[in-house]
């Protein structure tokens, strides 16, 4: 279940909320009136991590996280986000709903319905 980690103001115009559990992270960005303007939900952190992001002006993106792990004797590379538009958005929405009880209801409902509305 997602639990609140921190609330941080990056400047006067936005505030970021972070929720996390062992296998998922949720980041929410709010405007000065505390309206949700962007979110990023990272899921399956321990195995095959992916991320769905939404921004009020830029819309959706879905990515697979390339961890930078290699199987040969090289050092680990920096993780990067790789576009991955095919995913089961209904399953991700269900996962989010199941673990978001400690997220403000208004924000959780908004994010849940946005994920269900993914244009894929």
TITOR-445597 format. One line per field, with one value per atom (N, C-alpha, C): residue number from 1; atom name; x, y, z. Coordinates in Angstrom, 2 decimals. Example, Ala and Ser with C-alpha at 12.3 -4.5 7.8 and 13.67 -1.06 7.14 Angstrom:
<lummars>
num [1_1_1_2_2_2]
atomo [N_CA_C_N_CA_C]
u [13.19_12.30_13.20_12.85_13.67_12.90]
v [-5.69_-4.50_-3.30_-2.25_-1.06_0.03]
w [7.80_7.80_7.80_7.08_7.14_7.87]
</lummars>
This chain:
<lummars>
num [1_1_1_2_2_2_3_3_3_4_4_4_5_5_5_6_6_6_7_7_7_8_8_8_9_9_9_10_10_10_11_11_11_12_12_12_13_13_13_14_14_14_15_15_15_16_16_16_17_17_17_18_18_18_19_19_19_20_20_20_21_21_21_22_22_22_23_23_23_24_24_24_25_25_25_26_26_26_27_27_27_28_28_28_29_29_29_30_30_30_31_31_31_32_32_32_33_33_33_34_34_34_35_35_35_36_36_36_37_37_37_38_38_38_39_39_39_40_40_40_41_41_41_42_42_42_43_43_43_44_44_44_45_45_45_46_46_46_47_47_47_48_48_48_49_49_49_50_50_50_51_51_51_52_52_52_53_53_53_54_54_54_55_55_55_56_56_56_57_57_57_58_58_58_59_59_59_60_60_60_61_61_61_62_62_62_63_63_63_64_64_64_65_65_65_66_66_66_67_67_67_68_68_68_69_69_69_70_70_70_71_71_71_72_72_72_73_73_73_74_74_74_75_75_75_76_76_76_77_77_77_78_78_78_79_79_79_80_80_80_81_81_81_82_82_82_83_83_83_84_84_84_85_85_85_86_86_86_87_87_87_88_88_88_89_89_89_90_90_90_91_91_91_92_92_92_93_93_93_94_94_94_95_95_95_96_96_96_97_97_97_98_98_98_99_99_99_100_100_100_101_101_101_102_102_102_103_103_103_104_104_104_105_105_105_106_106_106_107_107_107_108_108_108_109_109_109_110_110_110_111_111_111_112_112_112_113_113_113_114_114_114_115_115_115_116_116_116_117_117_117_118_118_118_119_119_119_120_120_120]
atomo [N_CA_C_N_CA_C_N_CA_C_N_CA_C_N_CA_C_N_CA_C_N_CA_C_N_CA_C_N_CA_C_N_CA_C_N_CA_C_N_CA_C_N_CA_C_N_CA_C_N_CA_C_N_CA_C_N_CA_C_N_CA_C_N_CA_C_N_CA_C_N_CA_C_N_CA_C_N_CA_C_N_CA_C_N_CA_C_N_CA_C_N_CA_C_N_CA_C_N_CA_C_N_CA_C_N_CA_C_N_CA_C_N_CA_C_N_CA_C_N_CA_C_N_CA_C_N_CA_C_N_CA_C_N_CA_C_N_CA_C_N_CA_C_N_CA_C_N_CA_C_N_CA_C_N_CA_C_N_CA_C_N_CA_C_N_CA_C_N_CA_C_N_CA_C_N_CA_C_N_CA_C_N_CA_C_N_CA_C_N_CA_C_N_CA_C_N_CA_C_N_CA_C_N_CA_C_N_CA_C_N_CA_C_N_CA_C_N_CA_C_N_CA_C_N_CA_C_N_CA_C_N_CA_C_N_CA_C_N_CA_C_N_CA_C_N_CA_C_N_CA_C_N_CA_C_N_CA_C_N_CA_C_N_CA_C_N_CA_C_N_CA_C_N_CA_C_N_CA_C_N_CA_C_N_CA_C_N_CA_C_N_CA_C_N_CA_C_N_CA_C_N_CA_C_N_CA_C_N_CA_C_N_CA_C_N_CA_C_N_CA_C_N_CA_C_N_CA_C_N_CA_C_N_CA_C_N_CA_C_N_CA_C_N_CA_C_N_CA_C_N_CA_C_N_CA_C_N_CA_C_N_CA_C_N_CA_C_N_CA_C_N_CA_C_N_CA_C_N_CA_C_N_CA_C_N_CA_C_N_CA_C_N_CA_C_N_CA_C_N_CA_C_N_CA_C_N_CA_C_N_CA_C_N_CA_C_N_CA_C]
u [0.84_0.00_0.88_0.55_1.32_1.20_2.33_2.36_3.08_2.64_3.24_4.69_5.59_7.00_7.36_7.01_7.39_6.51_6.46_5.85_6.94_7.14_8.24_7.79_8.16_7.91_9.21_9.15_10.36_10.54_9.46_9.48_8.11_7.85_6.56_5.39_5.68_4.60_4.17_4.88_4.47_4.86_4.19_4.46_4.44_5.33_5.40_5.10_4.23_3.92_4.52_5.03_5.63_5.04_4.54_4.00_4.77_5.02_5.82_5.45_5.69_5.70_6.83_6.92_8.05_8.16_7.04_7.08_6.57_6.17_5.56_5.92_5.92_6.08_5.03_4.52_3.61_4.12_4.29_4.68_3.54_3.14_2.06_2.59_2.35_2.71_1.44_1.44_0.28_0.65_-0.33_-0.11_-0.33_-0.16_-0.30_-1.69_-2.71_-4.05_-4.31_-3.26_-3.32_-4.13_-4.12_-4.75_-3.69_-4.07_-3.15_-2.89_-1.61_-1.26_-0.43_0.10_0.93_1.08_1.25_1.57_2.45_3.16_3.94_3.76_3.28_3.08_4.06_5.02_6.03_5.62_5.54_5.05_5.97_5.88_6.73_8.21_8.56_9.95_10.90_10.45_11.36_11.51_10.61_10.70_10.05_10.84_10.33_9.60_10.30_9.68_9.19_8.01_7.39_6.87_6.55_6.06_5.00_3.90_2.92_2.91_3.01_3.06_1.96_1.45_0.46_0.77_0.66_0.82_-0.32_-0.87_-2.05_-1.82_-0.60_-0.33_0.25_0.95_1.65_0.97_-0.03_-0.73_0.05_-0.13_0.41_1.74_2.46_3.57_3.65_4.10_4.31_5.70_6.44_7.83_8.17_9.13_9.78_11.08_11.45_12.68_13.79_14.76_15.94_16.89_17.11_17.87_19.36_19.85_21.28_22.10_21.43_22.14_22.67_23.84_24.39_24.79_24.89_25.24_26.73_27.45_28.88_29.58_30.85_31.61_31.68_30.78_30.76_30.08_30.34_29.66_28.21_27.35_25.96_25.87_25.02_24.79_23.66_23.46_22.38_21.03_20.05_18.72_18.14_17.42_16.77_15.35_14.51_13.14_13.11_12.54_12.44_10.97_10.56_9.13_8.58_7.38_6.71_5.22_4.60_3.20_2.21_2.65_1.71_1.76_0.65_0.55_-0.93_-1.22_-2.60_-3.01_-3.54_-3.87_-4.96_-5.86_-6.90_-6.28_-5.29_-4.60_-3.81_-3.16_-2.41_-3.37_-4.52_-5.52_-6.01_-6.27_-6.71_-5.64_-4.38_-3.27_-3.24_-3.33_-3.30_-4.44_-5.65_-6.81_-6.59_-6.03_-5.83_-4.82_-3.86_-2.80_-2.85_-3.87_-3.87_-4.81_-5.15_-6.08_-5.58_-4.27_-3.74_-3.44_-3.77_-3.65_-4.98_-4.93_-6.14_-7.14_-8.40_-9.42_-9.58_-9.58_-9.76_-8.62_-7.38_-6.23_-6.26_-6.54_-6.57_-7.62_-8.81_-9.87_-9.47_-8.89_-8.45_-7.44_-6.43_-5.37_-5.93_-6.77_-7.38_-8.14_-8.96_-9.74_-8.86_-7.80_-6.86_-6.21_-5.76_-5.13_-6.13_-7.38_-8.40_-8.65_-8.40_-8.60_-7.39_-6.36_-5.15_-5.50_-5.00_-5.40_-4.68_-4.52_-3.81_-4.77]
v [-1.18_0.00_1.24_2.18_3.41_4.22_4.74_5.59_6.90_7.97_9.27_9.28_9.74_9.84_11.28_12.19_13.58_14.51_15.73_16.81_17.84_18.26_19.18_20.27_21.50_22.62_22.90_22.75_23.00_24.49_25.23_26.68_27.20_28.44_29.02_28.50_27.94_27.59_26.14_25.28_23.88_23.20_22.09_21.26_19.82_19.00_17.59_16.71_15.72_14.71_13.39_12.61_11.32_10.27_9.20_8.05_6.82_5.87_4.73_3.50_2.34_1.08_0.25_-0.99_-1.82_-1.95_-1.90_-2.19_-1.07_0.08_1.15_2.52_3.51_4.91_5.74_6.75_7.71_9.10_9.90_11.30_12.14_13.15_14.05_15.47_16.23_17.65_18.47_19.47_20.34_21.77_22.53_23.94_24.72_26.05_26.83_26.72_26.37_26.19_24.74_23.94_22.52_21.67_22.05_21.24_20.34_19.10_18.14_18.51_18.72_19.09_18.01_17.06_16.01_14.88_13.65_12.54_11.54_10.75_9.63_8.47_7.35_6.13_5.09_4.73_3.72_2.44_1.36_0.11_-1.05_-2.13_-3.31_-2.97_-2.17_-1.74_-2.92_-3.97_-5.09_-6.06_-5.96_-6.85_-6.18_-5.84_-5.27_-3.95_-2.98_-1.69_-0.92_-0.31_0.53_1.80_2.79_4.06_4.62_5.09_5.84_7.27_8.21_9.62_10.37_11.39_12.27_13.69_14.61_16.04_16.77_17.77_18.45_19.05_19.42_20.02_19.02_18.01_17.08_15.73_15.45_14.17_13.03_11.84_10.59_10.19_9.41_8.61_7.35_6.28_5.03_4.54_4.11_3.72_2.46_1.76_0.67_1.25_0.86_1.35_0.36_0.81_0.02_0.27_-0.74_-0.57_-0.32_-0.57_-0.39_-1.60_-2.65_-3.88_-4.55_-5.12_-5.91_-7.27_-8.20_-9.56_-9.85_-9.01_-9.24_-8.50_-8.30_-7.78_-6.25_-5.57_-4.11_-3.60_-2.32_-1.66_-1.39_-1.25_-0.92_0.47_0.61_1.90_2.62_3.89_4.67_4.19_3.98_3.60_4.69_4.28_5.22_4.75_5.69_5.37_5.15_4.00_3.63_3.60_4.30_4.29_2.87_2.67_1.36_1.62_1.82_2.23_1.09_-0.14_-1.26_-1.83_-1.72_-2.27_-2.41_-3.20_-3.43_-2.31_-1.22_-0.06_-0.38_-1.32_-1.70_-2.40_-3.24_-3.92_-2.93_-1.97_-0.95_-0.08_0.28_1.05_0.27_-1.02_-1.86_-1.91_-2.12_-2.12_-0.80_0.31_1.62_1.76_1.39_1.49_0.65_-0.54_-1.45_-0.94_-0.11_0.30_1.77_2.51_3.96_4.45_3.61_4.01_5.19_5.36_6.46_7.72_7.69_8.89_9.64_10.96_11.77_11.25_11.04_10.44_11.19_12.50_13.30_13.01_12.99_12.72_11.27_10.33_8.91_8.65_9.21_9.02_9.63_10.81_11.48_10.61_10.12_9.32_8.00_7.34_6.08_6.27_7.29_7.52_7.96_8.69_9.05_7.79_6.88_5.65_4.85_4.76_4.04_4.68_5.99_6.70_6.75_5.95_5.93_5.66_6.47_6.34_5.22_4.08_2.98_1.95]
w [0.00_0.00_0.00_-0.88_-0.97_0.32_0.77_1.96_1.60_2.23_1.97_2.44_1.57_1.91_2.24_1.34_1.55_0.72_1.14_0.36_0.18_-1.05_-1.32_-2.27_-1.94_-2.85_-3.60_-4.92_-5.71_-5.98_-5.98_-6.14_-5.72_-5.97_-5.56_-6.39_-7.58_-8.48_-8.43_-7.70_-7.68_-6.36_-6.13_-4.96_-5.42_-4.89_-5.28_-4.07_-4.30_-3.29_-3.76_-2.80_-3.14_-2.23_-2.85_-2.13_-2.61_-1.71_-2.10_-1.29_-1.88_-1.15_-1.74_-1.37_-1.78_-3.29_-4.00_-5.43_-6.33_-5.75_-6.54_-5.98_-6.87_-6.47_-7.19_-6.52_-7.13_-6.82_-7.87_-7.72_-8.27_-7.51_-7.90_-7.83_-8.89_-8.91_-8.86_-7.97_-7.77_-8.11_-8.61_-8.86_-7.56_-7.56_-6.32_-5.68_-6.46_-5.91_-5.49_-5.42_-5.04_-6.00_-7.28_-8.32_-8.92_-9.17_-9.76_-11.22_-11.56_-12.93_-13.62_-12.85_-13.43_-12.42_-12.93_-12.05_-12.80_-12.02_-12.55_-11.59_-12.13_-11.35_-11.87_-11.02_-11.36_-10.66_-11.42_-10.86_-11.23_-10.43_-10.60_-10.46_-9.45_-9.27_-9.10_-8.46_-8.17_-9.33_-10.33_-11.49_-12.69_-13.69_-14.93_-14.71_-14.14_-13.79_-15.01_-14.86_-15.87_-15.21_-16.05_-15.54_-16.48_-15.91_-16.69_-16.15_-17.06_-16.69_-17.42_-16.77_-17.39_-16.97_-17.92_-17.65_-18.35_-17.69_-18.23_-19.62_-19.96_-21.27_-22.27_-21.77_-22.66_-22.80_-21.99_-22.07_-21.46_-22.04_-21.49_-22.09_-21.30_-21.81_-20.95_-21.54_-20.81_-21.17_-20.17_-20.39_-19.61_-20.16_-19.44_-18.89_-17.69_-17.10_-17.42_-18.21_-18.48_-17.32_-16.50_-15.26_-15.47_-16.67_-16.91_-16.51_-16.06_-15.69_-16.95_-16.85_-17.95_-17.41_-18.28_-17.84_-17.97_-18.68_-18.76_-17.63_-17.71_-16.57_-16.52_-17.18_-17.14_-15.88_-15.58_-14.48_-14.88_-13.89_-14.15_-14.76_-15.78_-16.43_-15.69_-16.02_-15.43_-15.97_-15.09_-15.58_-16.48_-17.52_-18.41_-18.71_-19.12_-19.50_-21.01_-21.40_-22.81_-23.18_-24.24_-24.62_-24.75_-24.21_-24.25_-24.18_-25.33_-25.36_-25.23_-25.28_-25.17_-23.76_-23.06_-21.71_-21.39_-20.37_-19.96_-19.00_-19.55_-18.70_-17.69_-18.01_-17.04_-15.84_-16.08_-14.98_-14.13_-14.77_-14.04_-13.22_-13.79_-13.05_-11.83_-12.00_-10.87_-9.78_-10.19_-9.22_-8.47_-9.20_-8.55_-7.55_-7.95_-7.06_-5.80_-5.96_-4.83_-3.80_-4.23_-3.32_-2.93_-3.38_-3.18_-2.07_-1.12_-0.06_0.78_0.88_1.70_0.90_-0.39_-1.22_-1.11_-1.03_-0.99_-2.02_-1.59_-2.47_-3.79_-3.73_-4.95_-5.95_-5.45_-6.32_-6.81_-5.91_-6.28_-7.35_-7.20_-8.19_-9.54_-9.50_-10.72_-11.47_-10.75_-11.37_-11.88_-11.09_-11.50_-12.83_-12.92_-14.13_-15.31_-15.03_-16.10_-16.67_-15.80_-16.29_-17.11_-16.64_-17.41_-18.78_-18.87_-20.12_-21.01_-20.68_-21.49_-22.96_-23.89_-25.29_-26.04_-25.43_-26.10_-26.46]
</lummars>
